[in-house]
Structures are given as C-alpha cells and as structure tokens.
Amino acid sequence: MNIEKITAAIRDIPDFPQPGIVFKDIAPVLSDPDVFRASVDLFVERHKEAALDKIAVIEARGFLFGAAVAYQLGVGIALVRKKGKLPFTTVEATYDLEYGSAAVEMHTDAVAAGERVLLLDDLLATGGTAVAAAGLIEDLGATVVEVDFLIELSFLDGREKLKGYEVFAPVVY
Ligand code: AMP
C-alpha cells in the first residue's frame, strides 16, 4: 500500500536533463509529509535490527532520505560527494559515464575499519555511482551491509554491476 502511494508520487519528466532520458522526479515525494515518512519508514523498518554503525549517503538526493533514516535509527552519517566538495583529506573513486567519467569522494574518517555501513541513494540507474561509493567504504576497511535505493531503473542493469552486494529498492521500473 505504501509502495503504491510512493510510486504514485514519483513524477516522470521526459527529456531531462537531455533528450531520451526520463527523469524520475522525487520532489513530490518530499513535499508530501505522509509519502516522505512512508519512504523513510521502508528503510527504517528494514534495518532497525541490523546493528548499523553508519549510513553512507550519496549527493544530493541520497542525503535527504539517508539523513532521516539515520536520525530514526540513531546511527551516524557518512557523506559521499562529487569530487572537490569535501574539505578534509579524502579517498576518491572514478567511474565511467556514458560520455567521460566522474568521481566521488569520502573523508578518510567518514567510516572506520570494521563498521557496518548501509549505502543509500534515491535511484539506481547504471549503478556506477553506487559501485564507486561501495568501493570507497571498503577501502576504508568498513563493511557494506546493503545498498539501498528508493527507485530502481531495472532496464539499466545496475543490479548486475552491484553483484556481490545485497541490493534493496522498493520501487522498480
Ligand atoms: P548511476 O550511477 O547511473 O546509477 O546514476 C545514479 C545517480 O544518477 C543517482 O544519484 C540518481 O539520482 C541519478 N539519476 C540517474 N538517472 C536518473 C533518472 N532517470 N532520474 C532521476 N535520477 C537519475
């Protein structure tokens, strides 16, 4: 029931940010307090017994859901940001885009060795961003307990790229 409510709130924007891409706009999910709460609660319910240490959140929409889940679960937040945004010493991973490449960074003390970390973003497309972020968490010695998204675009096979990780995404296209 909640998943239907969340799905109904996700807005398709054709040809954004470029022709041929259907952008899944989650702004209406955020603007409706019941739908936002239902979205956050899916992750909270799933992980309340998981003994997580941190939630690693991917810039920028992952921050919104991840912060609420972390607050509710009483666990810390680790930031995954686009290259050049983080002020302290960082580790960096580069990944391929359709044209060119991109890089994400984390602070070297964002997660500690042995910590149990949930990685969370709003949407799984090709999986490139999430694989790069998961690699950083592991490089820092922590364990990726699961990789979660609100939305999965299954036709892009991001799950294949994330094989070896548990993946959870309640809304699948
Ligand atoms: P990827 O690395 O290909 O899995 O891309 C994932 C990132 O790009 C996520 O942070 C998404 O927010 C964003 N993204 C990719 N495709 C879409 C889309 N069709 N609609 C909304 N966001 C998208």
Backbone and ligand atoms as CSV (ligand in chain L), in Angstrom:
chain,resi,resn,atom,element,x,y,z
A,1,MET,N,N,0.842,-1.213,0.000
A,1,MET,CA,C,0.000,0.000,0.000
A,1,MET,C,C,0.872,1.256,0.000
A,2,ASN,N,N,1.833,1.301,0.945
A,2,ASN,CA,C,2.730,2.448,0.977
A,2,ASN,C,C,3.536,2.581,-0.297
A,3,ILE,N,N,3.943,1.423,-0.848
A,3,ILE,CA,C,4.760,1.481,-2.064
A,3,ILE,C,C,3.929,2.050,-3.216
A,4,GLU,N,N,2.653,1.702,-3.262
A,4,GLU,CA,C,1.777,2.288,-4.300
A,4,GLU,C,C,1.675,3.800,-4.142
A,5,LYS,N,N,1.551,4.224,-2.893
A,5,LYS,CA,C,1.441,5.667,-2.602
A,5,LYS,C,C,2.727,6.396,-3.026
A,6,ILE,N,N,3.851,5.779,-2.741
A,6,ILE,CA,C,5.140,6.387,-3.105
A,6,ILE,C,C,5.282,6.423,-4.625
A,7,THR,N,N,4.970,5.302,-5.263
A,7,THR,CA,C,5.090,5.221,-6.722
A,7,THR,C,C,4.221,6.283,-7.393
A,8,ALA,N,N,3.024,6.466,-6.870
A,8,ALA,CA,C,2.104,7.442,-7.461
A,8,ALA,C,C,2.647,8.864,-7.358
A,9,ALA,N,N,3.511,9.105,-6.367
A,9,ALA,CA,C,4.042,10.456,-6.158
A,9,ALA,C,C,5.276,10.752,-7.024
A,10,ILE,N,N,5.889,9.718,-7.583
A,10,ILE,CA,C,7.101,9.946,-8.391
A,10,ILE,C,C,6.678,10.468,-9.770
A,11,ARG,N,N,7.285,11.587,-10.142
A,11,ARG,CA,C,6.856,12.273,-11.370
A,11,ARG,C,C,7.868,12.043,-12.494
A,12,ASP,N,N,7.385,11.625,-13.644
A,12,ASP,CA,C,8.240,11.436,-14.825
A,12,ASP,C,C,8.425,12.765,-15.560
A,13,ILE,N,N,9.676,13.114,-15.807
A,13,ILE,CA,C,9.964,14.304,-16.613
A,13,ILE,C,C,10.716,13.839,-17.863
A,14,PRO,N,N,10.018,13.744,-19.005
A,14,PRO,CA,C,10.678,13.267,-20.225
A,14,PRO,C,C,11.745,14.254,-20.708
A,15,ASP,N,N,12.800,13.707,-21.278
A,15,ASP,CA,C,13.855,14.500,-21.922
A,15,ASP,C,C,14.555,15.470,-20.977
A,16,PHE,N,N,14.732,15.058,-19.718
A,16,PHE,CA,C,15.516,15.842,-18.766
A,16,PHE,C,C,16.552,14.925,-18.129
A,17,PRO,N,N,17.806,15.336,-17.991
A,17,PRO,CA,C,18.396,16.618,-18.406
A,17,PRO,C,C,18.806,16.644,-19.869
A,18,GLN,N,N,18.535,15.551,-20.593
A,18,GLN,CA,C,18.844,15.558,-22.030
A,18,GLN,C,C,17.846,14.687,-22.766
A,19,PRO,N,N,17.719,14.862,-24.084
A,19,PRO,CA,C,16.739,14.095,-24.854
A,19,PRO,C,C,16.925,12.588,-24.653
A,20,GLY,N,N,15.801,11.878,-24.496
A,20,GLY,CA,C,15.853,10.422,-24.353
A,20,GLY,C,C,15.875,9.933,-22.922
A,21,ILE,N,N,16.198,10.804,-21.955
A,21,ILE,CA,C,16.210,10.418,-20.542
A,21,ILE,C,C,14.857,10.770,-19.929
A,22,VAL,N,N,14.262,9.790,-19.221
A,22,VAL,CA,C,13.063,10.099,-18.429
A,22,VAL,C,C,13.516,10.269,-16.984
A,23,PHE,N,N,13.500,11.484,-16.511
A,23,PHE,CA,C,13.978,11.785,-15.167
A,23,PHE,C,C,12.889,11.448,-14.154
A,24,LYS,N,N,13.247,10.708,-13.126
A,24,LYS,CA,C,12.304,10.369,-12.060
A,24,LYS,C,C,12.418,11.446,-10.987
A,25,ASP,N,N,11.450,12.327,-10.945
A,25,ASP,CA,C,11.482,13.479,-10.037
A,25,ASP,C,C,10.850,13.093,-8.702
A,26,ILE,N,N,11.672,13.137,-7.647
A,26,ILE,CA,C,11.162,12.753,-6.319
A,26,ILE,C,C,10.718,13.968,-5.491
A,27,ALA,N,N,10.715,15.159,-6.092
A,27,ALA,CA,C,10.266,16.345,-5.336
A,27,ALA,C,C,8.858,16.165,-4.759
A,28,PRO,N,N,7.912,15.563,-5.510
A,28,PRO,CA,C,6.576,15.374,-4.898
A,28,PRO,C,C,6.574,14.364,-3.745
A,29,VAL,N,N,7.534,13.452,-3.732
A,29,VAL,CA,C,7.662,12.516,-2.597
A,29,VAL,C,C,8.079,13.303,-1.356
A,30,LEU,N,N,8.977,14.255,-1.539
A,30,LEU,CA,C,9.485,15.047,-0.421
A,30,LEU,C,C,8.450,16.041,0.084
A,31,SER,N,N,7.637,16.560,-0.827
A,31,SER,CA,C,6.724,17.651,-0.436
A,31,SER,C,C,5.481,17.148,0.283
A,32,ASP,N,N,5.191,15.857,0.195
A,32,ASP,CA,C,4.027,15.291,0.896
A,32,ASP,C,C,4.523,14.589,2.164
A,33,PRO,N,N,4.203,15.108,3.335
A,33,PRO,CA,C,4.786,14.541,4.567
A,33,PRO,C,C,4.452,13.068,4.778
A,34,ASP,N,N,3.253,12.640,4.377
A,34,ASP,CA,C,2.887,11.225,4.561
A,34,ASP,C,C,3.703,10.329,3.630
A,35,VAL,N,N,3.892,10.760,2.405
A,35,VAL,CA,C,4.637,9.958,1.431
A,35,VAL,C,C,6.122,9.943,1.811
A,36,PHE,N,N,6.640,11.100,2.243
A,36,PHE,CA,C,8.039,11.136,2.668
A,36,PHE,C,C,8.254,10.208,3.869
A,37,ARG,N,N,7.363,10.290,4.833
A,37,ARG,CA,C,7.501,9.426,6.009
A,37,ARG,C,C,7.420,7.951,5.616
A,38,ALA,N,N,6.486,7.624,4.731
A,38,ALA,CA,C,6.345,6.228,4.287
A,38,ALA,C,C,7.635,5.750,3.606
A,39,SER,N,N,8.268,6.624,2.828
A,39,SER,CA,C,9.519,6.266,2.138
A,39,SER,C,C,10.631,6.000,3.152
A,40,VAL,N,N,10.778,6.912,4.100
A,40,VAL,CA,C,11.824,6.767,5.115
A,40,VAL,C,C,11.577,5.509,5.947
A,41,ASP,N,N,10.306,5.278,6.286
A,41,ASP,CA,C,9.973,4.140,7.151
A,41,ASP,C,C,10.290,2.794,6.492
A,42,LEU,N,N,10.234,2.721,5.171
A,42,LEU,CA,C,10.601,1.461,4.497
A,42,LEU,C,C,12.025,1.050,4.871
A,43,PHE,N,N,12.922,2.027,4.882
A,43,PHE,CA,C,14.330,1.735,5.197
A,43,PHE,C,C,14.521,1.528,6.708
A,44,VAL,N,N,13.822,2.324,7.483
A,44,VAL,CA,C,13.939,2.201,8.944
A,44,VAL,C,C,13.486,0.806,9.381
A,45,GLU,N,N,12.325,0.380,8.892
A,45,GLU,CA,C,11.799,-0.942,9.268
A,45,GLU,C,C,12.760,-2.047,8.847
A,46,ARG,N,N,13.324,-1.887,7.664
A,46,ARG,CA,C,14.207,-2.912,7.130
A,46,ARG,C,C,15.488,-3.076,7.945
A,47,HIS,N,N,15.973,-1.984,8.522
A,47,HIS,CA,C,17.303,-2.011,9.139
A,47,HIS,C,C,17.300,-1.812,10.646
A,48,LYS,N,N,16.114,-1.808,11.275
A,48,LYS,CA,C,16.104,-1.470,12.697
A,48,LYS,C,C,16.796,-2.511,13.562
A,49,GLU,N,N,16.905,-3.749,13.064
A,49,GLU,CA,C,17.632,-4.782,13.829
A,49,GLU,C,C,19.018,-5.052,13.240
A,50,ALA,N,N,19.474,-4.225,12.309
A,50,ALA,CA,C,20.677,-4.554,11.537
A,50,ALA,C,C,21.985,-4.161,12.212
A,51,ALA,N,N,21.898,-3.483,13.361
A,51,ALA,CA,C,23.097,-3.037,14.077
A,51,ALA,C,C,24.058,-2.278,13.161
A,52,LEU,N,N,23.503,-1.301,12.449
A,52,LEU,CA,C,24.334,-0.463,11.586
A,52,LEU,C,C,25.155,0.506,12.431
A,53,ASP,N,N,26.330,0.860,11.926
A,53,ASP,CA,C,27.116,1.930,12.533
A,53,ASP,C,C,26.917,3.251,11.803
A,54,LYS,N,N,26.795,3.178,10.481
A,54,LYS,CA,C,26.702,4.398,9.682
A,54,LYS,C,C,25.768,4.167,8.487
A,55,ILE,N,N,25.223,5.257,7.987
A,55,ILE,CA,C,24.590,5.242,6.665
A,55,ILE,C,C,25.410,6.169,5.780
A,56,ALA,N,N,25.915,5.639,4.680
A,56,ALA,CA,C,26.654,6.438,3.709
A,56,ALA,C,C,25.653,6.937,2.681
A,57,VAL,N,N,25.587,8.243,2.525
A,57,VAL,CA,C,24.551,8.866,1.695
A,57,VAL,C,C,25.192,9.549,0.490
A,58,ILE,N,N,24.596,9.346,-0.680
A,58,ILE,CA,C,25.176,9.860,-1.921
A,58,ILE,C,C,24.526,11.195,-2.291
A,59,GLU,N,N,25.379,12.174,-2.603
A,59,GLU,CA,C,24.941,13.515,-3.006
A,59,GLU,C,C,24.026,13.428,-4.213
A,60,ALA,N,N,22.983,14.178,-4.256
A,60,ALA,CA,C,22.450,15.044,-3.220
A,60,ALA,C,C,21.139,14.477,-2.677
A,61,ARG,N,N,20.391,13.781,-3.525
A,61,ARG,CA,C,19.071,13.323,-3.062
A,61,ARG,C,C,19.179,12.187,-2.055
A,62,GLY,N,N,20.297,11.446,-2.097
A,62,GLY,CA,C,20.501,10.416,-1.079
A,62,GLY,C,C,20.619,11.010,0.313
A,63,PHE,N,N,21.105,12.270,0.389
A,63,PHE,CA,C,21.234,12.933,1.693
A,63,PHE,C,C,19.875,13.042,2.383
A,64,LEU,N,N,18.856,13.344,1.580
A,64,LEU,CA,C,17.538,13.674,2.152
A,64,LEU,C,C,16.920,12.465,2.845
A,65,PHE,N,N,16.933,11.329,2.141
A,65,PHE,CA,C,16.352,10.118,2.719
A,65,PHE,C,C,17.286,9.550,3.793
A,66,GLY,N,N,18.577,9.537,3.484
A,66,GLY,CA,C,19.542,8.916,4.382
A,66,GLY,C,C,19.622,9.615,5.726
A,67,ALA,N,N,19.529,10.942,5.733
A,67,ALA,CA,C,19.604,11.678,6.995
A,67,ALA,C,C,18.411,11.329,7.883
A,68,ALA,N,N,17.244,11.236,7.283
A,68,ALA,CA,C,16.044,10.911,8.068
A,68,ALA,C,C,16.127,9.484,8.615
A,69,VAL,N,N,16.620,8.559,7.808
A,69,VAL,CA,C,16.741,7.158,8.253
A,69,VAL,C,C,17.776,7.068,9.378
A,70,ALA,N,N,18.898,7.758,9.214
A,70,ALA,CA,C,19.964,7.719,10.227
A,70,ALA,C,C,19.479,8.306,11.554
A,71,TYR,N,N,18.739,9.405,11.471
A,71,TYR,CA,C,18.198,10.038,12.679
A,71,TYR,C,C,17.287,9.054,13.412
A,72,GLN,N,N,16.422,8.408,12.651
A,72,GLN,CA,C,15.455,7.499,13.269
A,72,GLN,C,C,16.138,6.264,13.853
A,73,LEU,N,N,17.178,5.775,13.181
A,73,LEU,CA,C,17.867,4.571,13.660
A,73,LEU,C,C,18.939,4.898,14.713
A,74,GLY,N,N,19.277,6.165,14.851
A,74,GLY,CA,C,20.301,6.537,15.818
A,74,GLY,C,C,21.698,6.119,15.388
A,75,VAL,N,N,21.989,6.255,14.089
A,75,VAL,CA,C,23.324,5.910,13.585
A,75,VAL,C,C,23.928,7.138,12.890
A,76,GLY,N,N,25.240,7.103,12.676
A,76,GLY,CA,C,25.929,8.232,12.067
A,76,GLY,C,C,25.757,8.280,10.559
A,77,ILE,N,N,26.153,9.413,9.994
A,77,ILE,CA,C,26.059,9.638,8.547
A,77,ILE,C,C,27.460,9.809,7.972
A,78,ALA,N,N,27.722,9.150,6.848
A,78,ALA,CA,C,28.973,9.343,6.100
A,78,ALA,C,C,28.612,9.939,4.748
A,79,LEU,N,N,29.271,11.030,4.384
A,79,LEU,CA,C,28.934,11.726,3.138
A,79,LEU,C,C,29.722,11.168,1.958
A,80,VAL,N,N,29.009,10.915,0.864
A,80,VAL,CA,C,29.643,10.589,-0.417
A,80,VAL,C,C,29.335,11.759,-1.343
A,81,ARG,N,N,30.379,12.489,-1.756
A,81,ARG,CA,C,30.148,13.715,-2.530
A,81,ARG,C,C,30.892,13.682,-3.855
A,82,LYS,N,N,30.439,14.511,-4.761
A,82,LYS,CA,C,31.151,14.700,-6.022
A,82,LYS,C,C,32.533,15.279,-5.715
A,83,LYS,N,N,33.463,14.969,-6.553
A,83,LYS,CA,C,34.847,15.410,-6.344
A,83,LYS,C,C,34.939,16.928,-6.148
A,84,GLY,N,N,35.757,17.302,-5.162
A,84,GLY,CA,C,36.050,18.715,-4.955
A,84,GLY,C,C,35.188,19.420,-3.919
A,85,LYS,N,N,34.249,18.709,-3.325
A,85,LYS,CA,C,33.321,19.358,-2.375
A,85,LYS,C,C,33.727,19.165,-0.916
A,86,LEU,N,N,34.511,18.127,-0.633
A,86,LEU,CA,C,34.796,17.799,0.776
A,86,LEU,C,C,36.091,18.462,1.229
A,87,PRO,N,N,36.100,19.085,2.430
A,87,PRO,CA,C,37.244,19.896,2.837
A,87,PRO,C,C,38.403,19.132,3.490
A,88,PHE,N,N,38.135,17.976,4.092
A,88,PHE,CA,C,39.174,17.241,4.836
A,88,PHE,C,C,39.891,16.301,3.855
A,89,THR,N,N,40.843,15.516,4.333
A,89,THR,CA,C,41.515,14.565,3.452
A,89,THR,C,C,40.507,13.510,2.979
A,90,THR,N,N,40.672,13.114,1.726
A,90,THR,CA,C,39.650,12.257,1.112
A,90,THR,C,C,40.254,11.035,0.425
A,91,VAL,N,N,39.377,10.040,0.206
A,91,VAL,CA,C,39.659,8.981,-0.755
A,91,VAL,C,C,38.711,9.212,-1.932
A,92,GLU,N,N,39.136,8.770,-3.105
A,92,GLU,CA,C,38.409,9.122,-4.330
A,92,GLU,C,C,38.274,7.900,-5.232
A,93,ALA,N,N,37.140,7.774,-5.886
A,93,ALA,CA,C,36.956,6.707,-6.879
A,93,ALA,C,C,36.348,7.309,-8.137
A,94,THR,N,N,36.918,6.911,-9.271
A,94,THR,CA,C,36.445,7.398,-10.563
A,94,THR,C,C,35.596,6.317,-11.217
A,95,TYR,N,N,34.559,6.715,-11.928
A,95,TYR,CA,C,33.729,5.740,-12.636
A,95,TYR,C,C,33.307,6.311,-13.974
A,96,ASP,N,N,32.951,5.418,-14.881
A,96,ASP,CA,C,32.615,5.831,-16.251
A,96,ASP,C,C,31.177,6.304,-16.363
A,97,LEU,N,N,30.999,7.347,-17.123
A,97,LEU,CA,C,29.662,7.783,-17.513
A,97,LEU,C,C,29.498,7.451,-18.993
A,98,GLU,N,N,28.309,7.700,-19.530
A,98,GLU,CA,C,28.080,7.430,-20.949
A,98,GLU,C,C,29.122,8.173,-21.799
A,99,TYR,N,N,29.327,9.454,-21.442
A,99,TYR,CA,C,30.394,10.219,-22.067
A,99,TYR,C,C,31.313,10.708,-20.969
A,100,GLY,N,N,32.560,10.242,-20.965
A,100,GLY,CA,C,33.527,10.715,-19.976
A,100,GLY,C,C,33.460,9.955,-18.670
A,101,SER,N,N,33.893,10.605,-17.608
A,101,SER,CA,C,33.921,9.946,-16.304
A,101,SER,C,C,33.592,10.948,-15.204
A,102,ALA,N,N,33.336,10.404,-14.012
A,102,ALA,CA,C,33.035,11.239,-12.846
A,102,ALA,C,C,33.758,10.640,-11.656
A,103,ALA,N,N,33.832,11.382,-10.573
A,103,ALA,CA,C,34.498,10.869,-9.377
A,103,ALA,C,C,33.702,11.247,-8.135
A,104,VAL,N,N,33.705,10.321,-7.174
A,104,VAL,CA,C,33.105,10.604,-5.866
A,104,VAL,C,C,34.199,10.504,-4.804
A,105,GLU,N,N,33.975,11.212,-3.711
A,105,GLU,CA,C,34.948,11.232,-2.626
A,105,GLU,C,C,34.257,11.011,-1.282
A,106,MET,N,N,35.033,10.523,-0.333
A,106,MET,CA,C,34.615,10.472,1.077
A,106,MET,C,C,35.788,10.947,1.925
A,107,HIS,N,N,35.480,11.522,3.063
A,107,HIS,CA,C,36.544,11.837,4.020
A,107,HIS,C,C,37.181,10.528,4.507
A,108,THR,N,N,38.472,10.575,4.762
A,108,THR,CA,C,39.180,9.356,5.184
A,108,THR,C,C,38.682,8.835,6.530
A,109,ASP,N,N,38.046,9.712,7.330
A,109,ASP,CA,C,37.497,9.256,8.616
A,109,ASP,C,C,35.964,9.145,8.596
A,110,ALA,N,N,35.387,9.108,7.395
A,110,ALA,CA,C,33.914,9.059,7.290
A,110,ALA,C,C,33.356,7.757,7.844
A,111,VAL,N,N,34.069,6.663,7.591
A,111,VAL,CA,C,33.730,5.370,8.206
A,111,VAL,C,C,35.031,4.796,8.758
A,112,ALA,N,N,34.908,3.944,9.762
A,112,ALA,CA,C,36.098,3.358,10.396
A,112,ALA,C,C,36.164,1.871,10.080
A,113,ALA,N,N,37.364,1.327,10.183
A,113,ALA,CA,C,37.555,-0.105,9.940
A,113,ALA,C,C,36.611,-0.911,10.823
A,114,GLY,N,N,35.952,-1.887,10.213
A,114,GLY,CA,C,35.074,-2.776,10.965
A,114,GLY,C,C,33.635,-2.291,11.100
A,115,GLU,N,N,33.369,-1.043,10.722
A,115,GLU,CA,C,31.990,-0.539,10.851
A,115,GLU,C,C,31.066,-1.185,9.828
A,116,ARG,N,N,29.798,-1.306,10.240
A,116,ARG,CA,C,28.758,-1.847,9.362
A,116,ARG,C,C,27.997,-0.673,8.748
A,117,VAL,N,N,28.078,-0.585,7.421
A,117,VAL,CA,C,27.597,0.613,6.736
A,117,VAL,C,C,26.507,0.245,5.721
A,118,LEU,N,N,25.401,0.976,5.782
A,118,LEU,CA,C,24.369,0.918,4.745
A,118,LEU,C,C,24.649,2.045,3.760
A,119,LEU,N,N,24.693,1.725,2.462
A,119,LEU,CA,C,24.863,2.745,1.426
A,119,LEU,C,C,23.489,3.061,0.853
A,120,LEU,N,N,23.167,4.351,0.730
A,120,LEU,CA,C,21.809,4.719,0.325
A,120,LEU,C,C,21.797,5.876,-0.672
A,121,ASP,N,N,21.004,5.715,-1.717
A,121,ASP,CA,C,20.783,6.805,-2.679
A,121,ASP,C,C,19.324,6.779,-3.105
A,122,ASP,N,N,18.894,7.798,-3.819
A,122,ASP,CA,C,17.480,7.837,-4.217
A,122,ASP,C,C,17.178,6.868,-5.354
A,123,LEU,N,N,18.126,6.706,-6.282
A,123,LEU,CA,C,17.790,5.985,-7.514
A,123,LEU,C,C,18.975,5.195,-8.049
A,124,LEU,N,N,18.713,3.942,-8.426
A,124,LEU,CA,C,19.720,3.100,-9.079
A,124,LEU,C,C,19.489,3.154,-10.585
A,125,ALA,N,N,20.463,3.721,-11.303
A,125,ALA,CA,C,20.399,3.737,-12.766
A,125,ALA,C,C,21.413,2.702,-13.263
A,126,THR,N,N,22.575,3.125,-13.728
A,126,THR,CA,C,23.578,2.150,-14.193
A,126,THR,C,C,24.329,1.485,-13.047
A,127,GLY,N,N,24.285,2.095,-11.870
A,127,GLY,CA,C,24.994,1.537,-10.709
A,127,GLY,C,C,26.422,2.039,-10.568
A,128,GLY,N,N,26.875,2.833,-11.512
A,128,GLY,CA,C,28.268,3.297,-11.466
A,128,GLY,C,C,28.607,4.076,-10.200
A,129,THR,N,N,27.722,4.986,-9.825
A,129,THR,CA,C,27.971,5.804,-8.637
A,129,THR,C,C,28.029,4.927,-7.385
A,130,ALA,N,N,27.068,4.022,-7.265
A,130,ALA,CA,C,26.983,3.189,-6.059
A,130,ALA,C,C,28.175,2.234,-5.954
A,131,VAL,N,N,28.598,1.658,-7.069
A,131,VAL,CA,C,29.762,0.759,-7.037
A,131,VAL,C,C,31.006,1.526,-6.589
A,132,ALA,N,N,31.165,2.730,-7.119
A,132,ALA,CA,C,32.328,3.544,-6.736
A,132,ALA,C,C,32.275,3.861,-5.242
A,133,ALA,N,N,31.100,4.238,-4.754
A,133,ALA,CA,C,30.952,4.580,-3.329
A,133,ALA,C,C,31.179,3.352,-2.445
A,134,ALA,N,N,30.645,2.218,-2.854
A,134,ALA,CA,C,30.833,0.989,-2.062
A,134,ALA,C,C,32.318,0.640,-1.978
A,135,GLY,N,N,33.035,0.837,-3.069
A,135,GLY,CA,C,34.469,0.567,-3.086
A,135,GLY,C,C,35.218,1.462,-2.100
A,136,LEU,N,N,34.809,2.714,-1.999
A,136,LEU,CA,C,35.458,3.633,-1.052
A,136,LEU,C,C,35.236,3.181,0.390
A,137,ILE,N,N,34.005,2.774,0.679
A,137,ILE,CA,C,33.683,2.311,2.037
A,137,ILE,C,C,34.573,1.107,2.387
A,138,GLU,N,N,34.721,0.208,1.434
A,138,GLU,CA,C,35.548,-0.985,1.669
A,138,GLU,C,C,37.031,-0.619,1.753
A,139,ASP,N,N,37.466,0.337,0.926
A,139,ASP,CA,C,38.870,0.783,1.002
A,139,ASP,C,C,39.196,1.310,2.396
A,140,LEU,N,N,38.192,1.887,3.056
A,140,LEU,CA,C,38.396,2.426,4.407
A,140,LEU,C,C,38.246,1.345,5.474
A,141,GLY,N,N,38.014,0.115,5.042
A,141,GLY,CA,C,38.018,-1.020,5.968
A,141,GLY,C,C,36.662,-1.374,6.553
A,142,ALA,N,N,35.610,-0.687,6.107
A,142,ALA,CA,C,34.268,-0.965,6.635
A,142,ALA,C,C,33.555,-1.983,5.737
A,143,THR,N,N,32.418,-2.477,6.238
A,143,THR,CA,C,31.625,-3.471,5.506
A,143,THR,C,C,30.359,-2.825,4.960
A,144,VAL,N,N,30.064,-3.082,3.689
A,144,VAL,CA,C,28.808,-2.609,3.087
A,144,VAL,C,C,27.738,-3.665,3.363
A,145,VAL,N,N,26.852,-3.357,4.289
A,145,VAL,CA,C,25.824,-4.319,4.704
A,145,VAL,C,C,24.799,-4.502,3.590
A,146,GLU,N,N,24.422,-3.400,2.953
A,146,GLU,CA,C,23.433,-3.448,1.868
A,146,GLU,C,C,23.522,-2.138,1.099
A,147,VAL,N,N,23.047,-2.157,-0.144
A,147,VAL,CA,C,22.978,-0.943,-0.951
A,147,VAL,C,C,21.505,-0.712,-1.271
A,148,ASP,N,N,20.971,0.415,-0.794
A,148,ASP,CA,C,19.533,0.668,-0.896
A,148,ASP,C,C,19.232,1.897,-1.753
A,149,PHE,N,N,18.112,1.814,-2.446
A,149,PHE,CA,C,17.617,2.925,-3.265
A,149,PHE,C,C,16.106,2.971,-3.081
A,150,LEU,N,N,15.532,4.154,-3.234
A,150,LEU,CA,C,14.067,4.202,-3.266
A,150,LEU,C,C,13.570,3.635,-4.594
A,151,ILE,N,N,14.294,3.952,-5.666
A,151,ILE,CA,C,13.850,3.623,-7.025
A,151,ILE,C,C,14.944,2.870,-7.773
A,152,GLU,N,N,14.546,1.845,-8.523
A,152,GLU,CA,C,15.484,1.130,-9.404
A,152,GLU,C,C,14.975,1.189,-10.843
A,153,LEU,N,N,15.848,1.595,-11.752
A,153,LEU,CA,C,15.531,1.504,-13.188
A,153,LEU,C,C,16.115,0.180,-13.671
A,154,SER,N,N,15.301,-0.883,-13.603
A,154,SER,CA,C,15.847,-2.240,-13.770
A,154,SER,C,C,16.373,-2.481,-15.185
A,155,PHE,N,N,15.849,-1.728,-16.165
A,155,PHE,CA,C,16.282,-1.921,-17.557
A,155,PHE,C,C,17.718,-1.453,-17.788
A,156,LEU,N,N,18.312,-0.770,-16.817
A,156,LEU,CA,C,19.710,-0.333,-16.961
A,156,LEU,C,C,20.697,-1.303,-16.301
A,157,ASP,N,N,20.161,-2.381,-15.690
A,157,ASP,CA,C,21.010,-3.459,-15.161
A,157,ASP,C,C,22.008,-3.027,-14.088
A,158,GLY,N,N,21.643,-2.028,-13.317
A,158,GLY,CA,C,22.529,-1.594,-12.237
A,158,GLY,C,C,22.805,-2.699,-11.225
A,159,ARG,N,N,21.819,-3.575,-11.033
A,159,ARG,CA,C,21.998,-4.683,-10.089
A,159,ARG,C,C,23.145,-5.594,-10.501
A,160,GLU,N,N,23.309,-5.768,-11.801
A,160,GLU,CA,C,24.393,-6.604,-12.310
A,160,GLU,C,C,25.738,-6.000,-11.897
A,161,LYS,N,N,25.835,-4.672,-12.049
A,161,LYS,CA,C,27.083,-4.007,-11.659
A,161,LYS,C,C,27.320,-4.129,-10.145
A,162,LEU,N,N,26.232,-4.240,-9.393
A,162,LEU,CA,C,26.340,-4.323,-7.928
A,162,LEU,C,C,26.340,-5.762,-7.427
A,163,LYS,N,N,26.572,-6.709,-8.331
A,163,LYS,CA,C,26.531,-8.112,-7.875
A,163,LYS,C,C,27.630,-8.329,-6.825
A,164,GLY,N,N,27.292,-9.136,-5.835
A,164,GLY,CA,C,28.199,-9.263,-4.693
A,164,GLY,C,C,27.712,-8.442,-3.511
A,165,TYR,N,N,26.801,-7.487,-3.766
A,165,TYR,CA,C,26.190,-6.715,-2.687
A,165,TYR,C,C,24.708,-7.064,-2.585
A,166,GLU,N,N,24.180,-7.008,-1.362
A,166,GLU,CA,C,22.729,-7.045,-1.196
A,166,GLU,C,C,22.177,-5.723,-1.713
A,167,VAL,N,N,21.133,-5.787,-2.526
A,167,VAL,CA,C,20.523,-4.571,-3.066
A,167,VAL,C,C,19.031,-4.586,-2.733
A,168,PHE,N,N,18.531,-3.451,-2.250
A,168,PHE,CA,C,17.097,-3.313,-1.955
A,168,PHE,C,C,16.583,-2.040,-2.610
A,169,ALA,N,N,15.512,-2.163,-3.368
A,169,ALA,CA,C,14.875,-0.992,-3.985
A,169,ALA,C,C,13.375,-1.286,-4.101
A,170,PRO,N,N,12.552,-0.616,-3.310
A,170,PRO,CA,C,11.122,-0.948,-3.292
A,170,PRO,C,C,10.346,-0.554,-4.543
A,171,VAL,N,N,10.746,0.514,-5.223
A,171,VAL,CA,C,10.001,0.964,-6.409
A,171,VAL,C,C,10.830,0.631,-7.652
A,172,VAL,N,N,10.318,-0.294,-8.462
A,172,VAL,CA,C,11.098,-0.772,-9.617
A,172,VAL,C,C,10.371,-0.446,-10.916
A,173,TYR,N,N,11.116,0.132,-11.854
A,173,TYR,CA,C,10.581,0.391,-13.211
A,173,TYR,C,C,11.275,-0.526,-14.190
L,1,AMP,P1,P,24.035,5.698,-11.823
L,1,AMP,O1,O,25.440,5.916,-11.344
L,1,AMP,O2,O,23.941,5.565,-13.308
L,1,AMP,O3,O,23.337,4.554,-11.110
L,1,AMP,O4,O,23.244,7.025,-11.528
L,1,AMP,C1,C,22.708,7.215,-10.311
L,1,AMP,C2,C,22.593,8.690,-9.952
L,1,AMP,O5,O,22.105,9.497,-11.010
L,1,AMP,C3,C,21.626,8.810,-8.816
L,1,AMP,O6,O,22.221,9.630,-7.824
L,1,AMP,C4,C,20.391,9.421,-9.406
L,1,AMP,O7,O,19.917,10.426,-8.564
L,1,AMP,C5,C,20.793,9.983,-10.755
L,1,AMP,N1,N,19.938,9.524,-11.881
L,1,AMP,C6,C,20.334,8.738,-12.923
L,1,AMP,N2,N,19.333,8.519,-13.782
L,1,AMP,C7,C,18.250,9.154,-13.277
L,1,AMP,C8,C,16.882,9.303,-13.697
L,1,AMP,N3,N,16.407,8.730,-14.832
L,1,AMP,N4,N,16.046,10.013,-12.912
L,1,AMP,C9,C,16.498,10.583,-11.760
L,1,AMP,N5,N,17.760,10.497,-11.325
L,1,AMP,C10,C,18.645,9.807,-12.061
